[in-house]
Amino acid sequence: MGIADQFKDKAQELADQAKEKVGQAKDQASERGSQAHDRDQDHGSDASTGLRDRAQDAKDQARERFDR
């Protein structure tokens, strides 16, 4: 086996590893997204109302600081 073949084999091996890592990362991200979605459904509209209230409070505080 020549040096060129060794480099090609190593390049292919690294490419395969990279594809596997990307696939794992996508799976993990998908799982996290599913868990977050499930959590949101468990908490129902209370969670979204709480987030909306926090966002409104932050916006109001920013306006107050700007008006000073």
VMD Tcl script that draws the C-alpha trace (Angstrom):
set ca {
  {0.00 0.00 0.00}
  {1.45 3.31 -1.03}
  {1.55 6.53 0.92}
  {-1.18 8.02 -1.27}
  {-3.48 5.12 -0.39}
  {-2.77 5.57 3.30}
  {-3.69 9.25 3.08}
  {-6.86 8.43 1.17}
  {-7.82 5.81 3.76}
  {-7.15 8.20 6.63}
  {-9.12 10.96 4.90}
  {-12.04 8.59 4.39}
  {-11.86 7.44 8.00}
  {-11.90 11.05 9.24}
  {-14.79 11.91 6.93}
  {-16.78 8.94 8.25}
  {-16.06 9.98 11.84}
  {-17.16 13.54 11.09}
  {-20.42 12.32 9.54}
  {-21.05 10.14 12.59}
  {-20.41 13.06 14.97}
  {-22.75 15.32 12.99}
  {-25.43 12.64 13.10}
  {-25.02 12.28 16.86}
  {-25.18 16.04 17.36}
  {-28.38 16.23 15.30}
  {-29.89 13.39 17.31}
  {-29.00 15.11 20.59}
  {-30.40 18.42 19.40}
  {-33.58 16.74 18.27}
  {-33.90 14.98 21.63}
  {-33.39 18.25 23.52}
  {-36.01 19.89 21.32}
  {-38.46 17.11 22.00}
  {-37.85 17.32 25.74}
  {-38.35 21.09 25.71}
  {-41.54 20.68 23.71}
  {-42.79 18.05 26.15}
  {-41.98 20.31 29.10}
  {-43.86 23.18 27.49}
  {-46.88 20.96 26.96}
  {-46.72 19.73 30.55}
  {-46.79 23.28 31.87}
  {-49.40 24.36 29.36}
  {-50.22 28.00 28.88}
  {-48.82 28.88 32.32}
  {-45.28 28.57 31.00}
  {-45.90 30.73 27.96}
  {-47.75 33.30 30.05}
  {-44.84 33.43 32.49}
  {-42.36 33.90 29.67}
  {-44.52 36.57 28.11}
  {-44.76 38.40 31.44}
  {-40.99 38.24 31.93}
  {-40.42 39.57 28.43}
  {-42.87 42.41 29.03}
  {-41.16 43.27 32.33}
  {-37.75 43.35 30.65}
  {-39.11 45.58 27.91}
  {-40.66 47.93 30.46}
  {-37.41 48.13 32.44}
  {-35.44 48.90 29.28}
  {-37.84 51.69 28.40}
  {-37.58 53.12 31.91}
  {-33.78 53.15 31.67}
  {-33.93 54.79 28.26}
  {-36.35 57.48 29.44}
  {-34.09 58.57 32.29}
}
mol new
graphics top color blue
foreach p $ca { graphics top sphere $p radius 0.5 }
foreach p [lrange $ca 0 end-1] q [lrange $ca 1 end] { graphics top cylinder $p $q radius 0.2 }
display resetview
